[in-house]
Amino acid sequence: MTSENQATTNSTYSDLEVPISDTDHIEGSPSAAVTLTEYGDFGCRFCGEADQVVKRLQARFGVSLRFVFRHNPRGELHPNARITAEASEAAALQGKFWEMHDILFAHPHALAEADMSTYAKELGLDVQQFGADLHSPAIAKRVRDDEIGGIRSYIISTPTFFVNGARFHGTPSFEELAATISAAN
């Protein structure tokens, strides 16, 4: 698995510039020894592959790993990138970010706006509220804030990972990420 525009190791690529905060989507304990942060796009097939790697890493490292997901919708490559990011944020307002995250990665060929309402219904969300939130300026700003943070960290492709704030330069395979996480643990 490779990123769409795999960046070579280069001193111009910075580490994570925006610290992890309460506004982030976080799975795992705040006291975990290692934080894995991903800038991703629900329409990116490499991000979908990486999602499976992350789930394996979470199973392997358990409470010693915390995972953070941030948006980097690549609309120039994936026409539904922005609406899927916004759908996950609309679901987050009803406490279902991770559930929507998982559905979006599980259905890479059904990411049109019409599909978002179907997924909201499947998750038991208030569909009317979800629809209103989906197009709200606050949701658009939330996604854009992640993008701006990504720009500050020189994100140019998805997925891009950071381990304890340090940019991960390898291939986001289970083996390479697991070795990096083990070394940071």
C-alpha positions in Angstrom: 0.0 0.0 0.0 1.3 3.4 -0.8 0.0 6.9 -0.5 -1.4 8.6 -3.6 1.6 10.9 -3.9 4.0 9.2 -1.4 6.3 11.8 -0.1 9.9 11.0 0.2 11.7 11.8 3.4 12.5 15.4 3.2 13.3 18.0 5.8 10.6 20.3 4.4 8.0 18.0 5.7 7.2 18.9 9.2 6.0 17.1 12.2 2.4 17.5 13.5 1.9 21.3 13.8 -1.5 21.3 15.5 -1.5 19.6 18.9 -4.1 17.0 19.7 -7.0 18.6 21.5 -10.5 17.9 22.8 -11.9 18.9 19.4 -10.2 15.9 17.7 -11.8 12.5 17.1 -9.9 10.2 19.4 -10.2 6.5 20.1 -8.2 5.2 23.1 -7.0 6.4 26.4 -5.5 9.9 26.9 -2.8 8.2 28.9 -1.8 5.9 26.1 2.0 5.7 25.5 1.6 6.3 21.8 -0.7 8.5 19.7 -1.2 7.6 16.1 -2.7 10.5 14.1 -4.0 10.1 10.6 -5.0 12.8 8.0 -7.3 10.9 5.8 -10.0 11.0 3.1 -13.0 8.7 3.1 -12.9 8.5 -0.7 -9.2 7.5 -0.9 -8.7 3.7 -1.4 -5.3 3.9 0.3 -7.0 5.4 3.4 -9.5 2.6 3.3 -6.7 0.1 3.3 -5.0 2.0 6.1 -8.2 1.9 8.1 -7.9 -1.9 8.2 -4.2 -1.5 9.3 -5.2 0.9 12.1 -7.8 -1.6 13.4 -5.2 -4.3 13.5 -2.8 -2.0 15.3 -5.5 -1.0 17.8 -6.1 -4.7 18.5 -2.4 -5.4 18.9 -1.4 -2.5 21.1 -4.7 -2.1 23.0 -4.6 0.6 25.7 -1.1 1.7 24.9 -2.3 3.1 21.5 -4.5 6.2 21.0 -5.8 6.9 17.5 -6.7 10.4 16.1 -8.4 10.9 12.8 -8.3 14.3 11.0 -9.9 15.2 7.7 -7.9 15.9 4.5 -10.6 15.7 1.8 -8.9 15.4 -1.6 -11.8 16.8 -3.7 -9.6 17.1 -6.8 -9.2 13.3 -6.7 -12.4 12.1 -5.0 -15.6 13.9 -5.9 -17.4 13.0 -2.7 -14.5 13.7 -0.3 -16.0 16.9 1.2 -19.5 15.6 1.7 -18.2 12.4 3.4 -16.0 14.4 5.7 -19.0 16.7 6.5 -21.3 13.6 7.0 -18.9 12.2 9.6 -18.9 15.6 11.4 -22.7 15.8 11.3 -22.8 12.3 12.8 -20.4 13.4 15.4 -22.9 16.0 16.6 -25.1 13.0 17.5 -22.3 11.0 19.1 -21.7 8.7 16.1 -18.5 9.9 14.5 -16.6 6.6 14.7 -19.7 4.6 13.5 -20.0 6.9 10.4 -16.3 6.7 9.9 -16.5 2.9 9.8 -19.5 2.9 7.4 -17.9 5.3 5.0 -14.7 3.2 4.8 -16.8 0.0 4.4 -18.7 1.4 1.4 -16.1 3.1 -0.9 -18.3 2.9 -3.9 -21.4 4.4 -2.3 -20.3 7.9 -1.1 -22.7 10.2 -2.8 -24.7 12.7 -0.8 -27.8 10.5 -1.1 -26.0 7.6 0.6 -25.2 9.8 3.6 -28.9 9.9 4.6 -29.1 6.1 4.3 -26.1 5.7 6.6 -27.5 8.2 9.1 -30.7 6.2 9.2 -28.8 2.9 9.6 -27.0 4.5 12.6 -30.2 5.6 14.2 -29.5 9.3 13.8 -32.1 11.9 13.7 -32.1 12.1 9.9 -33.7 15.5 9.7 -31.2 17.0 12.1 -28.4 15.2 10.3 -29.5 16.7 7.0 -29.5 20.2 8.5 -26.1 19.8 10.1 -24.6 18.3 7.0 -24.8 21.7 5.2 -24.2 23.9 8.2 -21.4 26.5 8.1 -20.1 25.1 11.5 -19.6 21.6 9.9 -17.8 23.1 6.9 -15.6 25.1 9.2 -14.8 22.0 11.3 -13.6 20.1 8.2 -11.7 23.2 6.9 -10.0 23.6 10.3 -8.5 20.0 9.9 -7.5 20.9 6.4 -5.7 24.0 7.5 -3.9 22.1 10.2 -2.9 19.6 7.5 -1.5 22.4 5.4 0.5 23.6 8.4 2.0 20.1 8.7 2.6 19.9 4.9 0.1 17.2 4.2 0.2 16.6 0.5 -1.3 13.1 0.2 -3.5 10.7 2.0 -3.2 8.9 4.2 -0.5 10.7 6.2 0.4 9.4 9.7 2.2 10.8 12.7 3.4 8.8 15.6 3.6 10.9 18.8 3.6 13.9 16.6 6.5 12.8 14.4 5.8 12.4 10.7 5.8 8.7 9.7 7.7 8.4 6.4 7.3 4.7 5.7 4.6 2.8 3.9 1.5 2.6 6.1 1.6 -1.2 6.3 0.9 -3.1 9.5 4.5 -4.2 9.8 6.1 -0.7 9.4 3.6 1.1 11.6 3.8 -1.6 14.2 7.6 -1.3 14.3 7.4 2.4 14.6 4.8 2.3 17.4 6.8 -0.4 19.2 9.9 1.8 19.1 7.9 4.8 20.5 6.2 2.7 23.2 
